[in-house]
Amino acid sequence: MSFSVAIVGRPNVGKSTLFNRLAGRRLALVDDTPGVTRDRRVHPAKLYDLAFDVVDTAGLEEAGPATLEARMRTQTEIAIDEADLVLFMVDAKLGLTPSDRVFADLVRRSGKPVVLVANKAEARGAEAGMLEAWELGLGEPVPVSAEHGQGLPDLREAMIAAIGEERAFAEEAIEATAGLPLIGEDVPEDDDAQPAYDETKPLRIAVVGRPNAGKSTLINALIGEERLLTGPEAGITRDSISVEWEWRGRMLKLFDTAGMRRKSRVQEKLEKLSVADALRAIRFAEVVVVVLDATIPFEKQDLQIADLVIREGRAPVIAFSKWDLIENRQELLAELREKTERLLPQARGIRAVTVSAETGKGLDRLLEAIIATHRVWNARVSTGRLNRWLEGVVAHHPPPAVAGRRLKIKYITQAKTRPPGFVLSCSRPEAMPDAYIRYLVNGLRESFDLPGVPIRMALRAPDNPYANRAKKRR
């Protein structure tokens, strides 16, 4: 069994920098501003021959019970309780502070093995701070520089000594798992039989929306525990936090993202980093749940976020949150359905579900809508069925004549899934009107049951074997 390591300490000592170093990727947001990290983030890590799970935590602060800082501290204390080893980090450059001493006592009382890490040891004058760290009573401080990667061999030795060699190098049974298909993968040609949808593969879901729409609260309600930091304040979430969870025998990986405001309002560097992290989560997800506050739905920013998801080719699902605050529900529900169809025509038939994280209503219906949308997103239509459909469509409504010459359509085939992508072979692709392409896309949706997902249509001219051959003179 692998072991887990929690990195704890007061704000701005370099916990997220060390987390990124151990994870081997720039996952956690890093900035000079204290208190950037608020949620705990878990990721597989490797330190030379040591393999473990590393947990990044919020900075420990002394605060009143009703404050955001107190809720952040609770999340860090949960991480300490669940960890097998604690890396308590101090700033060797700045030296010890009263907060370091208070939280060192908290870590000591947890009874977990502890390694004292003196970060920023490359700075001038750091030796004095490192010697001062002995006063904490947590053993010999390990000097490291998380930013420059110095002192990692010593950190490895200290971790092995703290947790024991038997636990550190415990052999694990490695399960062979088939690799997930790449997003936008090519679909091989086959016969008229449509491939079966695989309900055993893990599913990646991103939850996006405006600040304070209820994204973190919704994920906590889905998994049934207070995993993510929530509260009445807008913009609590900064990092894109992933949470693994199982629903009806299927593994789901949920990504909570920072709220996205209008671009003109995003001024601070930290918020720009948070939004960039949210955009990256959208690109790597399969299904994206766009959370709309039911009390103020369909703001301009809501539509821009939904349009972004569709342009990225993800499978969108709309969740109207805070439904428990609505009084005239039937009247509003009819209005929301009409607005959804009218304002999002590029994903006609998009699934929309009303949910309440406080009461738990609508959560199963939301997950069922996610699975159904993912199934459509992976749909494959055989070339034979497509061309039989195309023959009838063109006979009923042929393409128009452009510049006195009628456009001719040869055939259609599906080239990709995730999302469904089709190639239409026709004469003069550049002259094909957009209105006729929309007519074909809408016909595909209705005839082959492809609601609510982006459909890509690429036009291609047929190969002319005589195009580059000079005419022979008689």
ZABALUM-79506 format. One line per 4 residues: number of its first residue (from 1); for each residue z, x, y of C-alpha. Coordinates in steps of 0.02 Angstrom, whole numbers, plus 50000, padded with zeros to 5 digits. Layout:
NUM = Z/X/Y  ...
***
This chain:
1 = 50000/50000/50000  49956/50066/50174  50089/50079/50308  50088/50015/50487
5 = 50134/50113/50643  50189/50032/50808  50172/50130/50970  50308/50076/51092
9 = 50379/50135/51258  50392/50085/51439  50233/50046/51539  50106/50181/51585
13 = 50162/50318/51465  49994/50322/51374  50018/50205/51225  49843/50130/51233
17 = 49765/50303/51254  49849/50362/51094  49800/50199/51008  49617/50230/51051
21 = 49632/50410/50992  49703/50359/50822  49583/50212/50802  49436/50326/50841
25 = 49362/50200/50964  49393/50144/51143  49463/49975/51095  49612/49952/51210
29 = 49589/49946/51399  49657/50101/51486  49697/50111/51672  49821/50198/51786
33 = 49898/50029/51828  50063/50001/51734  50068/49852/51616  49883/49841/51571
37 = 49919/49798/51388  50003/49630/51361  49962/49576/51183  49988/49678/51026
41 = 49828/49742/50950  49811/49800/50768  49672/49913/50703  49645/50031/50554
45 = 49677/50211/50605  49660/50385/50534  49750/50547/50576  49667/50683/50473
49 = 49708/50631/50294  49831/50492/50343  49762/50314/50340  49867/50174/50416
53 = 49865/50024/50532  49911/50062/50712  49983/49931/50831  49966/49944/51019
57 = 50104/49853/51113  50149/49801/51289  50262/49914/51391  50447/49875/51372
61 = 50524/49810/51533  50691/49736/51583  50662/49560/51649  50732/49383/51652
65 = 50703/49269/51501  50580/49152/51589  50463/49288/51653  50296/49353/51588
69 = 50373/49525/51560  50507/49449/51448  50374/49364/51341  50280/49530/51330
73 = 50441/49615/51272  50464/49483/51136  50290/49524/51068  50335/49710/51065
77 = 50499/49675/50973  50401/49576/50841  50285/49727/50820  50436/49840/50793
81 = 50508/49722/50661  50343/49714/50566  50304/49902/50575  50349/50032/50443
85 = 50356/50174/50570  50385/50175/50759  50310/50301/50879  50424/50297/51031
89 = 50326/50372/51176  50394/50450/51335  50309/50533/51483  50349/50719/51474
93 = 50272/50747/51645  50386/50621/51731  50540/50646/51623  50664/50517/51560
97 = 50701/50357/51656  50844/50233/51632  50720/50116/51547  50680/50250/51417
101 = 50864/50263/51372  50886/50074/51359  50735/50049/51247  50775/50201/51141
105 = 50936/50110/51093  50833/49954/51049  50720/50056/50934  50868/50145/50854
109 = 50954/49979/50816  50796/49918/50726  50835/50041/50585  50650/50090/50568
113 = 50594/50272/50548  50555/50338/50722  50449/50482/50788  50483/50531/50969
117 = 50317/50570/51054  50316/50665/51221  50147/50624/51296  50058/50713/51440
121 = 50127/50878/51375  49978/50972/51447  50037/50940/51626  50126/51072/51729
125 = 50314/51051/51719  50307/50948/51560  50424/51066/51465  50575/51007/51565
129 = 50538/50825/51524  50514/50868/51341  50682/50956/51331  50761/50807/51420
133 = 50693/50692/51283  50817/50768/51160  50952/50665/51248  50881/50505/51172
137 = 50949/50551/51001  50786/50511/50911  50757/50685/50844  50640/50823/50898
141 = 50508/50766/51023  50327/50799/50971  50225/50862/51120  50051/50783/51126
145 = 49912/50747/51248  49836/50580/51197  49699/50596/51328  49642/50770/51271
149 = 49685/50757/51085  49813/50898/51085  49963/50906/50970  49893/50788/50837
153 = 49928/50908/50689  50113/50912/50740  50113/50721/50755  50042/50708/50578
157 = 50181/50819/50508  50315/50720/50600  50248/50554/50535  50246/50617/50355
161 = 50424/50682/50373  50484/50516/50445  50406/50398/50320  50403/50512/50167
165 = 50256/50591/50075  50257/50461/49936  50232/50318/50059  50115/50414/50174
169 = 49992/50458/50034  50011/50303/49925  49848/50270/49833  49766/50103/49864
173 = 49651/50003/49755  49489/49999/49851  49395/49837/49834  49207/49848/49841
177 = 49146/49724/49968  48968/49685/50009  48921/49734/50187  48902/49595/50312
181 = 48722/49560/50363  48672/49624/50532  48655/49498/50672  48471/49456/50691
185 = 48423/49524/50520  48250/49496/50451  48231/49363/50317  48122/49411/50169
189 = 47981/49297/50120  48019/49184/49973  47963/49022/49896  48001/48847/49956
193 = 48181/48856/49892  48305/48875/50036  48440/49008/50005  48613/48937/49979
197 = 48740/48958/50118  48875/49084/50068  49044/49007/50107  49142/49159/50047
201 = 49089/49283/50180  49212/49317/50322  49169/49235/50487  49188/49314/50660
205 = 49234/49190/50798  49256/49230/50983  49351/49112/51098  49292/49118/51280
209 = 49312/49020/51439  49379/49021/51617  49556/49087/51653  49696/48968/51603
213 = 49582/48857/51498  49701/48872/51349  49613/49001/51240  49766/49098/51180
217 = 49866/48938/51156  49724/48867/51050  49721/49021/50936  49911/49017/50916
221 = 49898/48835/50865  49759/48873/50740  49853/49013/50651  50022/48926/50665
225 = 50120/49066/50749  50151/49139/50923  50035/49286/50894  49961/49293/51070
229 = 50049/49295/51237  50036/49129/51329  50107/49049/51485  50067/48948/51641
233 = 50001/49102/51733  49811/49122/51740  49734/49282/51674  49871/49335/51552
237 = 49750/49399/51420  49662/49562/51464  49606/49644/51302  49499/49557/51172
241 = 49626/49537/51033  49571/49504/50854  49675/49399/50733  49632/49382/50549
245 = 49671/49216/50467  49625/49113/50315  49571/48929/50322  49530/48832/50165
249 = 49504/48991/50067  49388/49073/50194  49435/49226/50297  49412/49203/50485
253 = 49426/49337/50618  49468/49260/50786  49440/49357/50948  49542/49304/51099
257 = 49458/49358/51261  49502/49373/51444  49457/49228/51557  49292/49253/51648
261 = 49283/49206/51831  49130/49203/51942  49057/49376/51966  49083/49368/52155
265 = 49270/49344/52130  49293/49490/52011  49342/49634/52124  49478/49734/52036
269 = 49427/49872/51916  49547/49809/51782  49473/49634/51783  49297/49707/51771
273 = 49353/49802/51615  49428/49643/51542  49268/49544/51570  49162/49685/51495
277 = 49276/49681/51342  49251/49491/51329  49062/49511/51339  49068/49639/51200
281 = 49168/49518/51093  49033/49384/51120  48895/49503/51064  48986/49550/50903
285 = 49040/49373/50858  48942/49249/50753  49013/49086/50821  49078/49074/51000
289 = 49198/48935/51048  49180/48894/51234  49347/48820/51288  49335/48694/51431
293 = 49486/48620/51517  49466/48433/51488  49554/48395/51653  49419/48491/51752
297 = 49270/48510/51634  49095/48574/51668  49130/48683/51818  48984/48794/51866
301 = 49068/48943/51781  49087/48843/51619  48899/48814/51614  48863/48996/51653
305 = 48975/49054/51510  48892/48932/51389  48719/48988/51446  48770/49170/51420
309 = 48824/49131/51241  48659/49044/51205  48554/49184/51283  48647/49310/51175
313 = 48593/49211/51022  48768/49165/50963  48812/48998/50882  48904/48898/51017
317 = 49038/48765/50994  49125/48676/51139  49312/48639/51133  49383/48521/51265
321 = 49564/48579/51273  49721/48497/51344  49663/48328/51277  49845/48270/51270
325 = 49846/48267/51462  49703/48140/51469  49745/47956/51494  49577/47861/51491
329 = 49514/47953/51338  49375/47839/51278  49296/47828/51450  49305/48016/51476
333 = 49241/48053/51301  49081/47955/51332  49058/48044/51498  49084/48216/51417
337 = 48956/48179/51281  48827/48127/51411  48859/48282/51517  48852/48398/51367
341 = 48677/48337/51320  48615/48337/51499  48687/48502/51561  48653/48606/51404
345 = 48476/48559/51351  48441/48736/51288  48557/48700/51139  48522/48515/51111
349 = 48644/48438/50989  48782/48566/51023  48944/48517/50936  49088/48472/51053
353 = 49265/48434/50995  49419/48375/51089  49577/48473/51044  49758/48482/51093
357 = 49850/48642/51051  50016/48562/51099  50002/48417/50976  49888/48501/50847
361 = 49759/48361/50854  49576/48405/50831  49605/48580/50760  49532/48543/50588
365 = 49384/48454/50667  49354/48607/50775  49350/48723/50624  49236/48604/50530
369 = 49118/48606/50680  49123/48796/50679  49076/48806/50495  48938/48676/50516
373 = 48864/48768/50666  48872/48934/50573  48779/48853/50428  48639/48797/50545
377 = 48638/48969/50629  48600/49045/50458  48470/48913/50409  48305/48967/50333
381 = 48149/48857/50324  48010/48908/50207  47837/48946/50275  47757/48808/50171
385 = 47868/48672/50244  47844/48739/50420  47654/48736/50412  47650/48563/50335
389 = 47757/48507/50482  47648/48601/50607  47490/48517/50544  47559/48345/50582
393 = 47631/48396/50750  47469/48474/50812  47369/48323/50753  47486/48206/50847
397 = 47497/48310/51006  47373/48456/51012  47400/48600/51134  47317/48576/51303
401 = 47159/48656/51368  47187/48800/51488  47046/48856/51604  46928/48741/51511
405 = 46964/48815/51340  47077/48730/51213  47216/48833/51136  47213/48849/50947
409 = 47368/48864/50836  47343/48954/50669  47512/48949/50580  47700/48966/50601
413 = 47830/49062/50501  48016/49098/50517  48044/49284/50546  48233/49289/50575
417 = 48395/49196/50557  48558/49215/50653  48490/49129/50762  48333/49050/50688
421 = 48179/49140/50755  48000/49083/50728  47831/49168/50753  47685/49058/50808
425 = 47511/49128/50784  47392/49058/50916  47245/49104/51025  47288/49169/51199
429 = 47480/49172/51184  47497/49215/51369  47414/49050/51417  47524/48936/51310
433 = 47623/48821/51429  47813/48829/51420  47820/48640/51407  47722/48642/51244
437 = 47836/48778/51173  47987/48669/51214  47900/48524/51128  47881/48628/50969
441 = 48062/48691/50977  48130/48514/50997  48020/48458/50853  48092/48596/50744
445 = 48269/48540/50787  48237/48360/50739  48130/48388/50585  48232/48526/50503
449 = 48407/48477/50564  48441/48627/50676  48556/48554/50810  48662/48651/50932
453 = 48600/48830/50904  48477/48938/51001  48300/48937/50931  48186/49083/50972
457 = 47997/49060/50974  47883/49214/50983  47697/49192/51011  47574/49311/50932
461 = 47385/49323/50934  47302/49337/50762  47230/49506/50715  47044/49519/50750
465 = 46963/49645/50632  46812/49659/50748  46908/49684/50910  46882/49873/50921
469 = 46715/49884/50832  46565/49919/50945  46417/49802/50928  46274/49878/50834
473 = 46111/49889/50925  45962/49818/50836
***
